[in-house]
Amino acid sequence: MNKRKHFLITIWYLSIFAFFCFWFTQILPLVVYDTDDWNYIGYVRSAHPIWGDWNPAKVFPEIIMPFFSSLGRYLLYPLSGDYIGALTITHAAVVSGFLTLYVWCLAGMLKRLFRISRLHTGLTVVFFLLLHFLFLRISDTDNSYLFNTGDLNCYYNYLIPGLLNASIVMLLIGNPAMDAFLRSGNWVLRGFFLLLLYLAIFSNLACSGILTAYAGSCILVSLWTHRKRFSPVLIIKENSWHLGILLAWFISAVYEMNGGRAQAAGNGGLLHNALDTFTAYSYVLTTSNRYFWYCVLGLCLTAGIVFFFSRKHGTGEASVRQWVPIWFFAVAALHVYTILLCASVWPEYIYRSEYLFAPLFYIILIAALALGYLFYKFPQLALAVPLVLLILISEVNTPGKTFREPNMSNYDGSVCADISRDILQQVLEADRQGLTELDLYIPKHVADLEQSDNWPHSLGQLQYISKSLYEQGMIHYPIILRGIPSEEFNERHHLPIPQ
């Protein structure tokens, strides 16, 4: 690759990173807001599963969120003097980095499977990203999208682990260099890759299913391929990494099923909950954006017809024959898995983008691969795709405020930042005065405090604010906080008064 091409590719990925940084700092900023956010920016845990803990196997999110929060506190905060703003920039950069990795892995997979040009790859990448915004865009305002979560903490609990698992899958698909590396690569580098797999699996069951479904599908296809001369030794040898992934996932699942969150989950019977979850998921699919399905079904049908009648059997056809069974096995397995997972926790979770990301990832991936295959067969298709992309962009945008804010109250990011700065200043002032206890004034979110914990500023979790600020060196000692939900606080920040 000459220097000019390398420079252009670098600019392309920096542009993607910059776009998402702008998105998550200016359009829908990632602000430390609710008590979950405050807790996990300073939460300290061991890097191994902890039996009986609230989230026993959620190692990856609970390590990187406080790590990057501390990075923002010690690197950016001294420069800006704005603690909340420094954390917003830091977390936006982290999420944008994982999204850029996600795109990079997709582009590499397209190049390996179909040998299409960089221009065709770029068009496919844009199409791929747009589908994440389009699927849940069903009204003019307050839509979710597949890169959205309920709060900052959920970005680390769900989206980032989902992106990591999906990126690993795309890195492995059709990659002979990775196959050779896993069998006989440098021991140190393989150790780091093993660490990456460990973090991906010990992250979140809703997300690790992406990698597990892929590994299980590879094993099923291997069993089918060797059905006439079945050899357990050969199957194990061919699928040692895949079997290891399944074993690690099983261990993580056992830990999670015996954790505090699992014990606190809703009940009602798995079969009954599974039927409720299936009904809810069917509703999500049937009410989602019709243009999304026009694109997905249209591309898959067209690519299938072209493949069936193709007389030329080159690289693209070989890739389709090899990988289509694995992709479709993974789609089916992940849908069943997600439905059962939500049924075992809470059926209504299936409405959340955090749980929809995993099954929709494979659907969107197959649509992008169908477009990549059509570019491989008909490069001149690039004439029409920019127009299609423009139409999709216009369908993503609406006259209203199209997407929900990444916070539980759906307040504008600047309002959430002002609320958090107000809370922060009260604690810092108490620290300057040498107080050991503080009546902390917070927003009043509910009318009847006897019936509710005032979420998202939970009265029972306010102490996490003090603990995190102490952990990050913002205050000299932990301060006992007594929450005072205040209507005057609401009026000061122009918040609605709960009735």
N, C-alpha and C positions, 0 to 999 in steps of 0.2 A: 504494500500500500504506500503510495507516494505521500509526501508531506501535505499536499493540498487536500487530498481526500481525508487524510487523518484529521486535519484541521476542521474540515466541514462536519465530519462525524462528531468531533468533540463539541463543536458549536451546537449541533442538533441536540445532543443529550444535555448540554448546559441549558439550552432553551427550554427543554421539558422540565428540568429541575427548577429553573427560574419561574416558569409558569405556575407550578404547584406551590412554590414558596410564596408567590404573590397571592395565590388563591387562599392559602392557609394563614396568611398574615393580614391581608387587606379585605378580601371578599367574605370569607367565612373563617375568621381567625380562631386558632386553637388556644383558648384562654383557660388558665387554671381557675375553676369556678366552684364546683360543688365539693362536698367533703370527701368524696372518693378521689377527686383530683388532688386535693390538699394532702390526703393520706399518702398516696403512692408516689408523689414527687420526692418524699423523704423516707420511704419505707425501706427497711434493711432486712434482707432475708439471705438464707444460705442458697448456694447454687445447686443444691440437690433437692429432690422431692422430700417433703416433710410430712410424715404420716400424721393424719388427724388435723392438719392445719386447715384454715378456711379455704385456701386454694393450694392444695398439697403439691400439685405438679405444674403449677403455673410459673415455672422458673424464668423463662425468657422475658416476658413483659415486666415482671416484678424486679428484674435486675437492670434492664436497660432504661426504664422510665426514671428511676432515681439517679442513675448514672448521668444521663443527658441533662436532667434537671440541675444536678450539681455543676455540670459543665457550663450550662447557661448562667448559673448563679456566680461562678468564679471567673468566667471569661467575659461575658457580655454585660452583666450587671454593673461591674465597676466602671465600664465605659459609658453606659447609658444612665445609670442611676435609677432606672425603672425596672424593678424586680419582675413584675408581672409581664411587662413588655419583653424583657430579655428571655423569659421562659417561653413566651409565644413564638419568638423568632427561632429559638432553639428547637422546639418541638415541631414547628413548621418545616425546618430544614431536615429533621430526622425523617418525618413522614414523606417529604418530597424525595429524599434520598432512596428510600425503599420503593417508592413508585417509579423512580428512574431505573432502579435495578430491575424491577418488574418488566418495564418496557425493553430494557437491554436484553433480558433473557428471551423475551418474545421475538425480538428482531434476530437474535442469533439462531433461534430455532427455525424461523422462516428461511433464513439463508441456508442452513444445513439441509433442510428437507426439500426445498424447491429451487434453490440456486437462483432466486429472483434478484433483480437489481436493487440497489439501495433506494431508488425512488419508489419502486413498487413496495418495498419493505416499509418505507416511511408512510405511505398512504395507508397501508394495512394497520400500522401502529396507531395512526390517528383514528381510523375506524374502530379499532379495538377499544381505545380509550373512550370514545363517544358512547359506545354501547353501555359502559358502566354508568354513565350519566342518564342515559335514555330509558333504561328498563323501568325505573320507578317514577318517571316523570309523567304523572297522570292528571295533574291539575295545574292551575296557573301559579299557585303559591304553596309553600311548605311541603314540597316534595323531598323525599329522601333520595339518596343515590348510593351506589355500591362502594364508594370511597368515604361514606359518611358514617358516623357513629353517634351515640347519645351524649358523649362527653369526651374530654381529653383522655381520661383514663382508659376508655374503651378503644381509642385509637391504638394504644399499646397492648391492650388485652385481646383485640380482635383483628383490626385491619393490618397492623404491622406483621403479626404472626401469619395471617392469611397471605399477605404479599410474599413473605419469606418462603412459605411452603409452596406456593404457586411458582415462584421463581426457581426453586430447586427442581420442581417437576419439569419446567421448560428447559432448564439447563441440562437435564439428563436425557430428554427425548431426542433420539436420533443423533447422539453425540458420541461417535466412536472414541474420540480423545478422552472423554470422561469414563467410558467403559474401560479403556486401557489403564487410565489413572487409578480407578478403583481396584483393579486387579494387581497392578504392579507399580504403582506410582511411588513417589517419595514418601517415606513413612511419616515425616513431619507434616507434610502437606495433607496427607490422608488423615492425619490426626486432627488437623484443623477442620477438614471437611466433616469428619465424624462429630466434632464439636458443633458444627453448623446443623447437622441432622439432629443432634441431641436438643439444641435450642428450639428447632422447628417443631419437634414432637412434644417436648415438655414446654408447651406454650399455652395451648387452649384446645380442647377437644373439638370445638366447632371448626378450627382451622387446620389442625394436624390431620383431619380426615382427608384433606386434599392430597397430601403426600401418601397417606396410608392407602387411599383408594387407588392411586397410581401403582403403588407397590403390589397390592393385591391383584390388580388387573394384569400386571406383568407376569405374576406367578400363574394365574389362570390361563393366560395365552401360552405360557411355556408348557403347562400340563397338557393343553390341547395339541400343541405342536409335537410333543413326544408321546402322544397317546398310544401309538402302535408299538413303540419300543420304550415303554415306561421304565425309567431308572431313577429311583429316589436319590442316589448319589449324584447323578447328572443334574437333576432338578435343583438340589441343594447347592451344587457348585455354581450353576448358572444364576441362581437367585439368592446368593448368600446375603447381599446387601438388602434386597427386598425383604427377605425373611427377618433380617435384623431390624428393619424399620417396623414391621408388624409386631415383633416381640417388644420393642421399645414402646410402641403405641399401647400395647396391651398393659404393660406395666404402668404407664401414665394413667390409663383408664381406671385401673384398680385403685391407684392412689386417689384419683379424683372422686371415685364413688364412695370413698371412705373419708371424705373431707367435710368441713363444716358447711360449705355452700350446698353440697349434695344432700346433706341431712336436712337442710332448711328448705329444700326445693318442694314444690307443690306435689300433691299426690292425687289419686283418683283412679289408679289402675292403668298399667301401661297400654293395654289394648284400647281402652276408652280414650286415653290421651292421644294415642297414635291416630285414631280415627278423627279426633278433633284437630290434630295437627295437619293431617292430610287434607281435611276440608278447608282449613285456613290457607294452606299452601296452594291448593287449587284455586282459591279465591285470588290470591296474590298473582298467580300466573295468568288467570283469565282477565284480570282488571289492569294488568301492566300495559305499558305503552305498545300500541299496535304496530308502530313503525319498527320497534325493536324486533318483533316477530316477523314482520315482512322481510327484514334484512336477514335474520338468522335462518328462517325456513327457506327463503328464496335462494340464498347462497348455497345452503346445504343441498337443496334439491337440484339446483343448476350444476353444482360441482359433481354430484352423484351421477347425473345424466351424462355429463361430459366424460367422466371416468369410465362409465359403462360402455360408451360407444367409441372410446379412444382406441385408435389403431397403433398409436405410438406408445411404447412402454419404456419410458425413461426413468430418470431419477424421481420425478414427481409421483409417477404411478407406483414405483417401488415403495416410496414413503407412505402413500395412502394405504396400500395393501398391508404394510407392516404395522402401522400405528392406529388405523381406524378402529380395529377391534379393541385395542387397549383404551382408546379415548371413550368409546361408547360403554364399555364395561365400567369405566371409572365414573361416567355420568350417572349410570343406573345405580351403582353402589353408593355414590355420594348422596344421591337423593334419598335413598332408603335410610342411610346413616343419619342424615340431617333430621329427617322426620322422627326417627327413633330417639335421637339425642334430645330434640325439643320436647318430645313426648315424655321423656324421663325427667325433664326439668320443669318446663312450663310451656304448654302448647302455643301460647301467644307469642313466644319468642320467635316463631317462624315469620312473623311480620317484620322483624327487625332486620335492617341491612347487614348487621353484624353476622347474622346466621344465614342470610341469603347469599353472601359473597361466595362461599365455598361451592355450592351447587351451580350458581350462575357462572362462576369462573370457567368451568369446563364447557358450558354451553357457548359462552362468548369466545372461548379459545377455539372451539370447533368452527364457529362462524368465521373467525379470522383465518384459520387454516384453509377453509374452503375458498376464501378470497385469495389467499396466497397461491393455492393450486390453480385457480382460474387465471391469475396473473402469469403463472408458469406456462399455462397453455395458450393464453391470449394476451400477450404484453400490451397490445393496443387497447385493452380494456381500460387502461389508465386515462383514456380520453374522457370517459364518462364518470369515473370515480370522484373527481373533485366536485362535480355538480351534486352527486349523491351526498358527499360529505357536507356540503353547504346546506342541503335540505335537512340533514340530521342535526346540524348545529342550530338551525332555526327551530327545530322541534325541541331541542334541549332548552333553549332560552324561551322565556315567556314574558308577557307584559308586566306580571307581578313579580314579587320576590320569589324566585323559582324554587330555591332549596332551603331546607331547614338549617338553622344554625347548629353547630356542633356542641350544644349544651341542652340540659334537660328542660330548662325554662323556655327555650327557643327565643331568648333575648338576643338583641344585636350584640356582636362581639365587643363593641366599645362600652356598652352598658355593663356587660359581665366583667370587663377589665376594671371599670370604675368601682364596681361592687367589691371586687377582690382587693383593689388598692385601699379602699376604705377599711376593710377588715384588717389588712396588713398594717396600716398606719396605727390602728387602735392597739394592736399587739406590740408594735415597735415602740410606741409612746409609753406603754406600760413597762416595757423593758428598760427604757431610758429613766423612768421614775423609780426603778427598782422594785416594782410590784411583783408579788408572787401569785396573785389572783386578779382576775379581770372579768367584769361584766361586759361581755362582748356583744355589741349591737349588730344584728344581722337582719337580712330581709325576712319579712313575714310572708310565708308562702301559702299558709292554710288558715282558715277562719277559726277552726276548733283545734287548738293545740293539744287538747286532751285525747283526741282521736287520731292524731298524726304526729310524726316526728319532725315536721317542718322540712322535709326533703324538698329541694336538693341541698339545703344547709341544715343537715340533720343535727338535732340537739344532742343526740347520743354520740356523735362522732366529731364534735368540734375540737376535742382535745388533739386530734390529728394535726390541726393547723399549728398548734404550739410545738408538737413533736417534730414536724417537718422543718419548721423554721429554726428550731434548735439544732437539728441534725445538720442543716446547711449553714450554720454559723450566723444566722440573721439575728438571733437573740442569744443572750448569755446563759440562760437557764430556761427549762420548761416552765410555762406559766399556766396555772389552772384557769380554764376558760368556762364561764357560765354564760350560755347563750341567752340573749334577750331579743326574740323576734319583735321587731319594732315597725309600727306603721309610719312613724316619723322617718325611719330609714328608707322605707319605700317611697315616701313623698320626696325625700331629698334626691333620690335617683330616678324619680318619675316612673316608679313601678306601680302596677295595679294593686289595690288594696283587696285582699281576699274577703269575700262575703260569706 
